[in-house]
């Protein structure tokens, strides 16, 4: 056999047998994980050489095609961030069969929530199991509108949050929610705030070039078919390119209408 061919084959076998490392990130949710340990193609042995989690070597027997890792026994607590480092040989990578077991879960509980004088929504919560975004919604114009979001700490203790919010005149209603891999939203109770802001009105419901409000306000303008045309925050809206006719406008905490002449 050609010596170059022999060397090429030996090099290929050597490369396949070189140890590789798989890094998987997750969070401890109270569940154990199950690891799939394939056979190598080169010598028909188990591929995994070693496993460490957050720099802790997994001490149990791994010479099996599939095995369970008891994370609680390794000292992890709910919400702990996990870093799996799995060293293996051959080209076939091992895997965590139940990967959803180390994905963050929405389990937060609001302990206290209120709007302060600076119009920040503040809340304290417990029971988080992994970091997920919090979505903040306001009930306005007969619908829930998402007005902000921030990332949760993810640990199980008491965590404190605040976010600047939009406030309209009169009674304001807010709620907080998260969505985990189950795709089912988890909502807080409604949070109420009584604003001292003066109500906003339309200067006129018959306009030609410009729609004016008595004060700056969040607004939405729709046509008769429900298509949104303009939205924003201002005390006036230019309507130069708008066709004549009737339109609907949401502003402040009011649903109204106007006519472009």
Backbone bond lengths (Angstrom), bond angles and torsions (degrees), N, CA, C in turn:
res aa  C-N    CA-C-N  psi(-1)  N-CA   C-N-CA  omega(-1)  CA-C   N-CA-C  phi
1 X - - - 1.471 - - 1.519 109.25 -
2 X 1.282 117.62 142.72 1.457 122.89 179.35 1.523 109.89 -58.66
3 X 1.360 116.17 132.31 1.462 121.46 -176.66 1.524 111.71 -61.86
4 X 1.346 116.10 -34.21 1.469 119.11 179.52 1.524 110.99 -67.53
5 X 1.329 116.01 -36.74 1.454 119.92 178.28 1.523 110.55 -66.18
6 X 1.323 116.27 -41.40 1.468 120.64 178.56 1.521 110.53 -61.15
7 X 1.319 116.95 -44.86 1.468 121.09 179.87 1.525 111.25 -63.43
8 X 1.331 116.00 -38.83 1.466 120.28 179.99 1.527 110.77 -64.67
9 X 1.355 116.82 -41.63 1.456 121.02 178.74 1.525 110.51 -65.11
10 X 1.321 117.36 -43.52 1.465 121.28 179.08 1.518 111.39 -63.19
11 X 1.320 116.69 -38.18 1.462 121.27 179.05 1.525 110.29 -66.32
12 X 1.339 116.66 -39.96 1.464 121.04 179.02 1.523 110.78 -63.58
13 X 1.323 116.75 -46.45 1.458 121.31 179.04 1.519 110.60 -62.11
14 X 1.328 116.17 -40.68 1.456 120.81 179.67 1.506 111.29 -62.53
15 X 1.336 116.67 -42.79 1.472 120.93 -179.46 1.524 111.36 -65.08
16 X 1.333 117.15 -38.40 1.455 120.45 -179.90 1.513 111.63 -66.23
17 X 1.317 117.11 -29.80 1.459 121.87 -176.90 1.521 112.31 -87.80
18 X 1.332 118.83 -7.78 1.457 122.02 -179.18 1.522 109.68 -63.83
19 X 1.332 117.20 136.19 1.453 121.76 179.82 1.516 111.20 -67.77
20 X 1.332 115.61 137.80 1.459 122.28 177.08 1.519 108.13 -123.74
21 X 1.336 115.91 167.53 1.460 119.73 -178.14 1.520 110.31 -130.66
22 X 1.329 115.22 130.79 1.458 122.65 177.80 1.523 107.98 -106.11
23 X 1.354 116.25 126.93 1.463 121.10 179.28 1.524 108.71 -111.34
24 X 1.336 116.75 122.85 1.462 122.59 178.87 1.520 108.84 -125.81
25 X 1.337 116.73 127.70 1.462 121.67 178.75 1.525 110.32 -101.74
26 X 1.311 116.38 146.91 1.455 120.42 177.65 1.510 110.56 -166.59
27 X 1.336 115.63 -162.86 1.461 121.77 -179.97 1.530 107.96 -142.57
28 X 1.342 115.98 146.51 1.461 119.08 -179.64 1.518 109.40 -80.38
29 X 1.327 116.38 117.78 1.464 122.77 -176.86 1.527 112.46 -108.21
30 X 1.332 116.98 3.62 1.455 120.63 -176.45 1.517 113.00 101.41
31 X 1.330 116.87 -5.30 1.465 121.19 -178.76 1.527 110.85 -104.81
32 X 1.324 115.72 152.40 1.459 121.01 173.04 1.523 110.02 -83.78
33 X 1.315 116.69 165.19 1.463 120.81 177.89 1.524 109.74 -116.10
34 X 1.320 114.54 152.52 1.461 121.71 178.92 1.525 108.40 -117.45
35 X 1.327 115.23 128.30 1.457 121.44 -174.72 1.528 110.24 -109.08
36 X 1.328 114.86 131.79 1.465 121.23 174.38 1.520 108.09 -91.64
37 X 1.326 115.81 125.55 1.460 122.42 -176.25 1.533 109.20 -117.47
38 X 1.325 117.80 96.08 1.467 119.62 -175.72 1.532 112.57 -74.63
39 X 1.335 115.58 167.24 1.456 121.47 173.29 1.523 109.37 -84.84
40 X 1.328 115.01 147.61 1.467 119.40 174.74 1.526 109.55 -74.46
41 X 1.304 115.41 153.42 1.460 120.89 178.69 1.527 111.82 -82.84
42 X 1.339 115.02 -22.23 1.464 118.43 -174.32 1.529 113.35 -83.31
43 X 1.366 117.11 -41.81 1.475 118.77 -176.12 1.531 112.85 -130.63
44 X 1.352 116.75 8.36 1.465 122.06 175.81 1.528 112.32 57.45
45 X 1.360 115.18 39.79 1.463 121.11 175.11 1.527 109.05 -115.69
46 X 1.339 116.61 167.58 1.452 119.41 178.96 1.523 110.62 -64.24
47 X 1.335 115.88 138.83 1.462 120.93 -171.00 1.523 113.36 -76.07
48 X 1.331 118.33 -34.56 1.463 120.88 -172.75 1.529 111.00 -74.06
49 X 1.335 113.87 128.71 1.463 120.52 175.36 1.518 111.90 -92.52
50 X 1.346 116.20 -42.27 1.470 120.00 -178.09 1.522 109.53 -161.55
51 X 1.327 114.87 159.25 1.468 121.94 176.75 1.521 108.50 -134.60
52 X 1.328 115.78 133.57 1.457 119.96 171.23 1.526 108.25 -130.63
53 X 1.335 115.41 146.14 1.462 121.91 179.06 1.517 107.41 -127.44
54 X 1.315 115.50 117.29 1.474 120.84 -176.15 1.529 111.24 51.62
55 X 1.338 114.55 44.77 1.468 122.68 178.52 1.535 113.79 68.90
56 X 1.336 117.53 10.04 1.457 121.02 173.42 1.530 108.51 -100.03
57 X 1.316 116.95 120.23 1.462 120.12 179.23 1.532 110.25 -70.14
58 X 1.338 114.97 133.64 1.464 119.44 177.68 1.530 107.45 -75.69
59 X 1.358 118.04 118.75 1.475 120.54 -169.77 1.521 115.39 -88.54
60 X 1.345 117.74 -11.54 1.460 119.48 -172.93 1.534 111.78 -82.14
61 X 1.315 114.83 172.48 1.461 121.56 -178.08 1.540 110.42 -68.94
62 X 1.322 116.23 130.42 1.469 120.80 179.34 1.537 111.41 -116.28
63 X 1.314 117.38 9.96 1.463 121.10 -179.79 1.529 110.11 -84.54
64 X 1.340 113.90 68.03 1.459 120.81 -179.14 1.515 107.80 -154.31
65 X 1.326 116.24 154.33 1.473 119.79 -178.64 1.527 111.60 -70.37
66 X 1.327 117.47 -22.90 1.460 122.12 175.13 1.520 107.91 -154.34
67 X 1.323 117.45 139.52 1.461 120.24 -179.68 1.523 109.49 -150.03
68 X 1.334 114.63 159.66 1.465 122.80 -177.11 1.530 109.87 -102.05
69 X 1.331 116.12 139.54 1.466 121.36 174.80 1.528 108.26 -110.37
70 X 1.323 116.56 118.63 1.459 122.43 178.88 1.532 108.03 -86.38
71 X 1.325 115.95 101.01 1.465 120.57 -174.66 1.521 112.39 -73.56
72 X 1.323 117.10 -31.27 1.465 119.56 177.98 1.527 110.34 -65.66
73 X 1.316 115.82 -39.92 1.469 120.46 179.39 1.527 110.69 -63.13
74 X 1.332 116.29 -26.26 1.461 119.97 178.81 1.528 112.06 -83.77
75 X 1.340 116.43 0.90 1.467 119.76 173.31 1.510 115.87 95.03
76 X 1.319 118.46 10.35 1.465 119.92 -179.22 1.521 111.13 -82.10
77 X 1.349 115.08 150.23 1.455 122.07 -179.51 1.524 109.64 -116.25
78 X 1.342 115.05 158.10 1.464 120.20 -179.53 1.522 111.01 -52.98
79 X 1.333 114.93 131.75 1.461 120.50 178.46 1.512 114.48 90.23
80 X 1.342 117.64 -9.67 1.470 119.60 178.93 1.525 110.27 -62.92
81 X 1.309 115.93 135.38 1.463 120.15 174.04 1.519 109.37 -73.91
82 X 1.324 115.99 137.69 1.460 121.00 -176.63 1.524 110.94 -117.42
83 X 1.326 115.85 139.20 1.462 122.47 174.04 1.531 107.66 -128.27
84 X 1.326 115.18 107.19 1.463 121.21 177.09 1.526 109.23 -89.54
85 X 1.325 116.23 128.97 1.468 121.62 173.10 1.524 106.74 -119.95
86 X 1.325 115.57 110.08 1.462 121.60 -177.05 1.525 108.86 -111.35
87 X 1.305 116.52 113.28 1.461 121.16 177.75 1.528 108.80 -92.05
88 X 1.310 114.70 131.18 1.455 119.31 -176.66 1.518 110.04 -146.21
89 X 1.322 115.55 164.63 1.459 120.49 177.80 1.522 109.12 -117.82
90 X 1.290 116.31 157.96 1.466 123.27 179.68 1.529 110.07 87.12
91 X 1.321 115.09 173.59 1.461 120.65 -174.23 1.520 113.91 -86.19
92 X 1.337 118.22 -14.20 1.462 121.51 -178.95 1.515 109.71 -89.98
93 X 1.342 116.95 114.02 1.453 121.28 -175.51 1.530 110.85 -80.66
94 X 1.330 117.56 141.39 1.468 120.57 171.96 1.532 109.58 -71.60
95 X 1.324 116.66 175.67 1.461 119.14 -178.35 1.516 110.57 -155.28
96 X 1.334 115.85 159.14 1.463 121.60 170.24 1.520 106.75 -91.14
97 X 1.332 116.39 118.73 1.463 121.19 -172.92 1.523 111.24 -66.75
98 X 1.313 116.65 -46.34 1.474 121.90 -177.84 1.530 110.26 -101.70
99 X 1.311 116.68 64.12 1.470 121.72 -175.16 1.524 111.82 -58.50
100 X 1.351 117.29 -26.92 1.468 120.42 -179.93 1.529 111.74 -64.77
101 X 1.345 116.71 -18.94 1.463 120.63 -178.87 1.524 112.27 -68.74
102 X 1.323 117.80 -17.78 1.471 120.24 179.34 1.526 111.55 -117.26
103 X 1.331 115.44 24.13 1.463 120.12 173.57 1.521 109.08 -100.03
104 X 1.332 116.29 145.10 1.467 121.79 -175.18 1.525 111.39 -56.56
105 X 1.334 115.53 144.17 1.465 122.89 179.47 1.532 108.94 -116.38
106 X 1.317 116.33 135.67 1.463 120.16 174.69 1.523 108.89 -80.71
107 X 1.328 116.13 106.57 1.467 121.32 -179.01 1.524 110.58 -138.07
108 X 1.326 117.02 19.94 1.463 120.94 -175.01 1.536 111.94 -65.29
109 X 1.317 115.22 151.51 1.462 122.35 174.66 1.521 108.21 -129.90
110 X 1.346 116.79 123.22 1.456 120.62 179.46 1.528 109.12 -75.30
111 X 1.331 116.12 121.01 1.459 120.97 177.66 1.530 111.28 -89.75
112 X 1.332 116.19 -33.09 1.458 121.30 -178.86 1.523 108.22 -160.69
113 X 1.339 117.50 139.55 1.466 121.27 178.71 1.521 108.94 -151.39
114 X 1.331 116.41 137.54 1.458 121.13 179.83 1.532 109.38 -162.86
115 X 1.336 115.75 164.02 1.458 122.62 174.57 1.525 107.71 -105.83
116 X 1.336 117.28 126.70 1.465 119.79 -177.64 1.531 111.66 -89.31
117 X 1.317 116.91 -177.88 1.461 122.15 -175.72 1.524 112.68 -67.37
118 X 1.321 117.14 -24.02 1.469 121.59 178.25 1.529 111.96 -88.21
119 X 1.302 116.56 8.82 1.470 124.05 179.00 1.529 111.84 63.31
120 X 1.320 114.87 42.12 1.461 121.82 168.89 1.526 107.55 -103.03
121 X 1.313 116.42 132.23 1.453 121.01 169.89 1.525 107.40 -83.99
122 X 1.319 115.89 120.32 1.465 121.78 -179.04 1.528 109.05 -116.39
123 X 1.314 115.70 140.69 1.463 118.75 175.03 1.521 111.11 -150.33
124 X 1.323 113.22 153.27 1.450 122.32 174.08 1.525 106.90 -117.78
125 X 1.323 116.42 136.04 1.463 118.27 179.18 1.518 110.63 -141.46
126 X 1.310 114.09 159.61 1.459 122.00 178.41 1.524 108.15 -130.22
127 X 1.327 115.15 173.30 1.464 120.15 172.37 1.515 116.14 80.93
128 X 1.336 118.91 10.53 1.473 119.50 178.88 1.529 110.03 -67.54
129 X 1.325 115.11 139.66 1.472 121.09 176.69 1.527 107.02 -126.48
130 X 1.315 115.69 82.81 1.456 121.00 -177.64 1.516 111.62 96.99
131 X 1.316 115.45 155.00 1.466 121.73 -176.00 1.521 111.39 -83.71
132 X 1.337 115.70 121.06 1.461 123.40 175.81 1.521 108.55 -133.45
133 X 1.337 118.60 155.86 1.467 119.61 176.60 1.527 111.27 -70.46
134 X 1.327 115.33 142.52 1.458 121.89 167.20 1.523 107.44 -95.57
135 X 1.327 117.30 131.18 1.465 122.80 175.63 1.520 108.38 -106.70
136 X 1.326 116.65 130.48 1.452 121.71 -179.02 1.525 108.14 -106.66
137 X 1.334 115.51 127.82 1.457 121.07 -178.13 1.530 110.57 -123.05
138 X 1.336 114.74 150.09 1.458 122.21 176.01 1.524 108.78 -122.25
139 X 1.336 115.60 137.65 1.463 119.48 176.79 1.522 108.23 -87.85
140 X 1.332 114.89 113.41 1.466 120.97 -176.49 1.531 108.10 -149.54
141 X 1.315 116.38 138.18 1.463 122.53 177.48 1.539 111.30 59.16
142 X 1.323 115.46 40.48 1.471 122.63 175.98 1.528 113.45 65.05
143 X 1.333 117.18 28.67 1.464 120.32 178.37 1.520 109.06 -157.07
144 X 1.337 115.11 157.69 1.461 120.91 174.89 1.523 109.32 -87.72
145 X 1.335 116.12 128.92 1.460 122.76 -177.64 1.523 108.39 -120.01
146 X 1.335 118.05 127.32 1.466 121.82 176.30 1.525 108.90 -75.22
147 X 1.327 117.16 122.12 1.464 121.99 -175.42 1.524 112.83 -114.51
148 X 1.338 117.68 -3.03 1.456 119.53 178.97 1.514 111.79 177.71
149 X 1.318 115.24 168.95 1.464 120.89 175.94 1.515 109.77 -156.33
150 X 1.316 116.10 153.82 1.457 121.71 172.55 1.521 108.92 -151.82
151 X 1.330 114.93 159.05 1.465 121.02 -174.41 1.518 110.61 -83.91
152 X 1.320 116.59 132.94 1.455 121.08 177.52 1.520 111.68 -74.93
153 X 1.334 115.95 152.26 1.463 121.35 178.40 1.522 109.92 -65.36
154 X 1.339 116.11 -45.21 1.463 119.90 175.00 1.508 115.89 97.54
155 X 1.317 118.48 -6.75 1.463 120.93 -179.76 1.528 110.06 -91.47
156 X 1.331 116.73 161.02 1.462 121.25 -169.45 1.524 114.05 -82.73
157 X 1.314 119.27 -8.87 1.457 121.41 179.69 1.524 111.97 -75.56
158 X 1.338 116.97 -167.13 1.461 121.99 176.15 1.519 108.76 -80.98
159 X 1.332 116.10 120.51 1.460 122.28 179.14 1.526 109.87 -114.20
160 X 1.330 116.14 143.44 1.463 122.23 -175.33 1.526 109.64 -113.67
161 X 1.340 115.53 138.04 1.459 121.05 -178.15 1.523 110.49 -138.30
162 X 1.329 115.61 155.78 1.463 120.89 170.59 1.521 108.99 -152.87
163 X 1.337 115.92 150.23 1.451 121.25 178.89 1.525 108.47 -152.14
164 X 1.323 116.81 139.31 1.467 121.87 177.23 1.521 108.92 -70.36
165 X 1.341 116.23 134.49 1.459 119.99 -174.92 1.520 111.32 -125.92
166 X 1.334 115.90 166.05 1.451 123.44 174.52 1.529 108.37 -88.87
167 X 1.324 115.54 137.41 1.463 121.33 -179.84 1.518 108.82 -126.60
168 X 1.330 116.74 134.33 1.465 120.20 174.19 1.528 108.77 -112.32
169 X 1.307 117.30 176.46 1.456 121.12 -178.79 1.535 110.19 -67.85
170 X 1.337 115.56 153.12 1.456 120.02 175.94 1.521 113.44 77.78
171 X 1.330 115.73 -148.42 1.462 122.41 -177.17 1.528 110.88 -79.12
172 X 1.335 116.11 128.79 1.460 122.75 176.60 1.527 108.72 -112.93
173 X 1.316 116.27 139.96 1.470 121.65 179.58 1.531 108.78 -127.21
174 X 1.332 115.43 131.56 1.468 121.66 -179.58 1.525 109.49 -129.76
175 X 1.308 115.48 162.97 1.458 121.80 170.87 1.521 108.29 -152.13
176 X 1.329 115.58 160.83 1.467 123.11 -178.63 1.522 107.41 -123.74
177 X 1.337 116.59 139.32 1.463 117.21 176.52 1.521 111.63 -147.73
178 X 1.314 114.64 161.86 1.463 123.81 174.75 1.521 108.93 -131.02
179 X 1.336 115.18 158.77 1.462 121.37 174.19 1.527 107.88 -133.04
180 X 1.339 116.55 124.27 1.463 119.62 176.98 1.525 109.94 -102.81
181 X 1.329 117.72 -164.37 1.467 119.99 -174.41 1.530 113.14 -69.30
182 X 1.337 117.73 -10.34 1.465 120.47 174.30 1.520 111.35 -75.33
183 X 1.339 116.33 -14.14 1.464 124.18 -179.64 1.534 112.76 64.80
184 X 1.332 116.63 18.76 1.461 121.19 175.37 1.526 108.76 -105.35
185 X 1.344 118.01 116.47 1.467 120.17 -178.50 1.525 111.84 -63.77
186 X 1.310 115.64 143.66 1.462 122.11 173.03 1.527 107.18 -113.43
187 X 1.337 116.48 118.02 1.459 121.28 -173.45 1.530 111.39 -105.37
188 X 1.324 114.66 148.79 1.459 120.49 169.45 1.523 109.67 -81.07
189 X 1.319 116.16 172.57 1.456 120.50 168.79 1.533 108.44 -68.14
190 X 1.320 116.58 160.71 1.470 120.34 178.34 1.531 109.97 -67.84
191 X 1.322 114.67 142.82 1.467 122.07 179.91 1.534 107.41 -114.52
192 X 1.326 117.51 121.39 1.459 121.61 -173.79 1.529 111.08 -105.36
193 X 1.332 115.05 144.69 1.464 121.27 178.13 1.521 108.93 -146.32
194 X 1.348 116.29 126.96 1.457 122.34 179.16 1.519 108.75 -95.41
195 X 1.345 115.98 114.83 1.454 121.43 -176.95 1.530 110.83 -90.81
196 X 1.340 116.41 146.12 1.458 122.17 175.73 1.530 112.12 -97.27
197 X 1.346 115.90 6.73 1.465 120.28 178.40 1.529 109.37 -65.20
198 X 1.326 116.00 140.29 1.462 120.19 178.87 1.526 109.93 -70.81
199 X 1.318 117.84 144.32 1.470 120.50 177.60 1.529 111.71 -60.46
200 X 1.321 115.78 149.48 1.464 122.77 178.05 1.524 108.39 -103.39
201 X 1.354 115.81 141.45 1.459 121.02 -179.94 1.521 109.91 -128.21
202 X 1.332 115.92 159.90 1.458 120.81 168.56 1.513 108.65 -73.92
203 X 1.352 116.73 134.93 1.460 119.95 175.48 1.524 109.51 -64.39
204 X 1.346 116.07 -40.57 1.466 121.67 176.18 1.516 108.61 -154.09
205 X 1.341 117.01 144.89 1.462 119.80 176.46 1.528 112.32 -96.38
206 X 1.342 115.81 11.03 1.463 121.98 172.18 1.521 107.39 -127.39
207 X 1.342 116.11 116.10 1.467 120.78 -171.85 1.525 110.48 -131.04
208 X 1.319 114.68 164.22 1.466 120.35 176.45 1.527 111.59 -120.34
209 X 1.336 116.50 -53.04 1.468 120.02 -176.81 1.527 113.56 -117.00
210 X 1.332 116.16 -23.20 1.465 118.95 -171.03 1.522 110.99 -148.35
211 X 1.338 115.39 136.29 1.451 121.69 173.28 1.529 107.44 -98.22
212 X 1.347 116.54 126.75 1.453 120.38 -175.99 1.529 110.91 -119.18
213 X 1.359 114.26 141.56 1.454 122.12 173.54 1.522 108.78 -109.45
214 X 1.325 117.29 159.56 1.460 120.57 -179.48 1.531 112.41 -75.37
215 X 1.321 117.80 -11.97 1.464 122.71 176.81 1.525 108.20 -159.84
216 X 1.335 117.53 158.79 1.472 119.01 176.80 1.528 110.93 -57.72
217 X 1.335 116.24 138.85 1.463 121.13 -176.34 1.522 110.54 -154.62
218 X 1.313 115.20 156.01 1.463 120.28 169.46 1.522 107.72 -71.85
219 X 1.337 117.48 137.34 1.465 119.27 -176.58 1.528 111.56 -145.28
220 X 1.328 115.26 158.96 1.463 124.71 171.10 1.526 107.46 -140.21
221 X 1.344 116.44 137.21 1.469 120.99 177.59 1.525 108.28 -120.88
222 X 1.355 116.06 129.87 1.460 122.67 -176.97 1.527 109.95 -122.99
223 X 1.347 114.87 153.81 1.462 118.68 170.14 1.531 108.93 -86.71
224 X 1.327 115.94 -177.03 1.471 120.49 -176.32 1.520 112.93 -66.73
225 X 1.344 117.63 -16.55 1.463 122.05 -178.89 1.535 112.07 -95.27
226 X 1.317 116.61 1.92 1.454 120.53 179.11 1.512 114.67 87.25
227 X 1.333 118.34 8.40 1.459 121.98 178.33 1.524 109.74 -80.41
228 X 1.323 116.33 128.34 1.455 119.48 179.56 1.530 109.98 -75.06
229 X 1.323 116.47 133.27 1.462 122.37 -176.52 1.523 110.80 -108.51
230 X 1.319 115.81 -47.45 1.469 121.33 178.46 1.522 108.77 -135.79
231 X 1.327 115.88 149.05 1.457 121.26 167.18 1.524 108.21 -152.09
232 X 1.310 115.42 158.91 1.456 119.01 -178.76 1.508 111.53 159.63
233 X 1.332 115.43 -159.51 1.464 122.49 179.20 1.519 107.48 -136.12
234 X 1.328 116.94 115.60 1.461 121.00 -178.42 1.523 109.26 -171.28
235 X 1.349 115.80 175.46 1.463 120.27 173.20 1.522 111.54 -104.69
236 X 1.353 116.60 3.60 1.459 120.17 178.30 1.526 110.44 -158.51
237 X 1.340 115.79 152.82 1.463 121.69 -179.05 1.523 108.20 -136.56
238 X 1.330 116.43 124.58 1.466 120.76 176.98 1.527 109.47 -74.26
239 X 1.354 115.66 134.71 1.463 121.31 -176.58 1.522 112.10 -122.44
240 X 1.328 117.55 26.98 1.475 121.39 -174.14 1.524 112.34 -55.55
241 X 1.320 118.13 -41.33 1.470 121.23 -174.19 1.531 112.74 -92.76
242 X 1.318 116.59 6.22 1.457 119.76 -178.06 1.534 110.53 -85.18
243 X 1.334 116.26 133.47 1.464 120.24 178.13 1.522 110.33 -69.31
244 X 1.288 115.99 155.76 1.458 119.97 177.46 1.527 110.13 -65.02
245 X 1.332 114.58 147.69 1.460 118.73 177.99 1.509 112.25 141.83
246 X 1.324 115.96 -170.80 1.449 123.95 -176.34 1.533 110.92 -93.59
247 X 1.347 116.67 140.49 1.465 122.74 179.83 1.528 109.52 -139.55
248 X 1.328 114.40 158.04 1.462 120.64 176.94 1.532 109.01 -106.99
249 X 1.346 115.26 145.45 1.462 119.59 -179.30 1.528 109.62 -137.37
250 X 1.326 115.80 128.92 1.458 122.82 171.44 1.517 107.89 -100.16
251 X 1.326 117.60 130.76 1.462 120.85 178.03 1.522 109.15 -155.91
252 X 1.342 115.80 157.55 1.461 120.96 -176.09 1.532 108.02 46.09
253 X 1.325 119.15 -121.34 1.471 121.08 173.49 1.523 110.52 -115.30
254 X 1.344 115.96 29.60 1.464 122.55 -171.05 1.518 111.95 -120.72
255 X 1.334 116.42 146.57 1.456 123.22 171.19 1.525 106.68 -111.49
256 X 1.334 117.05 120.27 1.461 120.43 -177.08 1.524 112.09 -135.24
257 X 1.327 115.00 -167.75 1.472 120.88 178.48 1.507 109.50 -151.09
258 X 1.326 115.46 158.74 1.468 120.72 176.68 1.513 108.82 -148.71
259 X 1.318 115.56 167.35 1.462 122.17 -179.94 1.523 109.44 -120.95
260 X 1.323 116.38 128.03 1.473 121.96 173.84 1.527 107.04 -89.21
261 X 1.348 115.46 120.44 1.479 120.45 -177.38 1.515 111.31 -101.02
